[in-house]
């Protein structure tokens, strides 16, 4: 079931934020799970900045070969021995790009934003591949962290950043109440096999 957005949008009153329950922290995001039918059988997937790897586990359980990457080796240690998952400790924000030349059928990103690497992140999706992205946006500061604008998308920013050469399957932005109160932006898009030439 996908989260419901408040009709009040960004004008909703602030409430005290609360941490995710253990069940919510290990379950896949409803936004990611919504697109399970689009996952290519036997394809490759990247769970980018994956933390504990809840989406890596979910993707692997659906038959994908998953690379779970994060800078936190302790968080990745819980993925040892999970069939179909290769956990990789990588620094995703250093000057040297550790994923240079790699491509995947599916790239999943949740609760993470580092604008200087956004173009490189999009290059990780092979032509015909799927991007599923969900993170916090402006307005979330009312509910707690993240509150720094560096980690909050501007309204419509995901649409702007993917630009041409993608087919948007779904895009949403606004306030959610589950698994906790937050303001988020999310997109699911397919990368074009070929980029059309404009006149």
N, C-alpha and C positions, 0 to 999 in steps of 0.2 A: 504494500500500500504506500503510495507516495504521500509525502508530507503536505499538509494544507497550508496555504498562505493566508495571512491576515488581510482582510480587505482594507485595513487601515494603512497598510504598507509601512513606510518609514516613519509615519507620524504616531505609531503606537507607543503607549507609555512604557517606560523602562521597568523591568522587574529584575529581582536578584537572580543571577545566573546560578546554575547548579551543575555539578559534574555528571557525566554520563554514568548510568548504572553499568555494572560489569557485563550484563547481557547486551546492552546497547553498544558498548565499546567493542564487543567481539562480533556482533552481527554486521553484515554488509549494509552500507547506506541504502535506504530505499531507492534513492536516485540511481545508484549503480545497479541494483537488483532489477530495476524496472526494465533494463535493456538486455537482460539475460538471453532473450530469444535472438538477439542480433550477434551473439558471440559466435565466431567461426569454429566449427568442430575441429579439434586438433591443432588450432592455431597457437600463436605465441602471444604472450601478454606481458606488459610491464606494469607493476604496481609501483608507482613513482613516489618517493618520499613516503614509504609505506608504513612507517612506525612498526606496530606489532604485527602487521600483515593480515588484517581481517579480510581485505579484498583479495590478497594473494591466495589465501585458503579457499575463498569462495570461487575464484576463477579456476584454480586447479581442480576443485571438485566438479567443475563443468568440463573437464577434459583439456584445458589449455596448459601449455608449458609456460610457466610464469617465472619471470625475473622479478624478485622483490628487492628494491634498492632503497637504502636509507643510510644516513651517516651514523646512526646509533646502533652499534654492534650488539649492545645488550638487548635492545628491542627486537633485533633480528634473530637473536638466539632461540626464540620460541618457534622459529620456522624450521629449525634443524630436523631433518627426517620427515618433513611433510612431503608426500609424494607429489611430483610435478612442480615443486617450487625450488628455485635456485636463489638463495639469499645472498646478496652482495652488499658489503659495506662500501659505500661510495660517498665522496664529498661532492655534492651536487651544486655547490655554490662557489667552488674554487675557480681560478682562472683557467686551469686545464679542464677541459670537458671530458669526463670519464666515459661517456656514452657515444663518443664520436663514431659515426658510421654505422651505428646499430639501428635497426628498424623492427617494429612489432606490428602484429595484426590489431592489437588492442592496447591502448594506453589509458590507465586509470589514475586520476589524481584527485585526492580529497584532502581538504583542510590544509592546503599548502599553497603558497604563492611566493615566487621569486622572479620578479619581472625581468631581470637581466637575462634569464635563461629561457624566456617564454618561446622565442623563435626556435631555439635548439630543441625544446621539448616538442614542438609541433613537428619538427623534422623526424622525430622518432616514430611517427605513425606512417606506416607504409601506404602507398597509393591504394585506395580501396579499404583502408583500415579505419578503425573506430576510435574516437577520442571521447572519453567520459570524464568530465571535470566538474568538481563541486567544491567551492570554498566560500569563505566569508566575504562580505562586502560592506561598503560604507553603511553605517547605521548599527552595525554589530557592537560598536563600543558601548551602547546603552546596556548591553547584556553581559559585559565582561570582556575577557580576552578572546581573540586578538582585538586590540583597540588602536594599534598603531596603523596609520594610513598606508604604510609600506606593505602591510599584510592584508589590506582590505581592497577588494576590487571596487572600481568606480561603477556607477550604474551603466549597464550595457557593455562593460569592458571585454568580457569574453567574446561577444559577437564582433567587436572591433578587432580584437587580436587575431582571431582566426582568418578574418578577411575573406578574400576570394579563394576559390579552389576547394571549398568545403560545402557539403550539403548538411544543413542543420536539421537534425531529426527532432530535437526539442531544446527549448531554452526557457529558463525560469529565473526570476529574481524576486526576492521579497522576504518577508518574515515567516519563520516557522516556529512551531511550539514543541515539536518532538524531533529527535530524542531530548532536546532541550531548546529553550528559547534562543533564537539566533536570527541574524539576517544573512542570507546566503544568495549566491548566484551559481547557476549550474547550466551545463550544456552537454549535449550528446550530438556529435557530428561525424560524418564520414568524409574522409579525404578523397578528393577527386582522383580518378585514375589518370586523367590528363587535365591540365589546366587549360581552359578554353582561351583562344586568342581573341582579344577584343579588337574591334575596328579602329 
